[in-house]
Amino acid sequence: MYSVEDPDMVRVVVFAEGQTEEQFIKRVVAPALLPSMVFLEPQLAAERITLEVIEKNCPHFRGWMEKLRKLSPHWPQ
């Protein structure tokens, strides 16, 4: 088994849009690349960037959030 600390291993942070992509990276892509000494570390983009920053800079996402807020008065503003 390889160690992430192995000096010959390449560590790659992969930003995933959602949990489905994150699981695909973990279960399919990462194991396929491990024999090539490439270690993938998936991270959810929203967790790293924050929803507030995404909403501020992405009109499509902002529109989607506005629709969600209209559906429920309890949705965070």
ABEGO torsion letter per residue (X at the ends): XBBAABAABBBBBBBBABAAAAAAAAAAAAAAAAAAGBBBBBBBAAAAAEAAAAAAABAAAAAAAAAAAAABAABBX
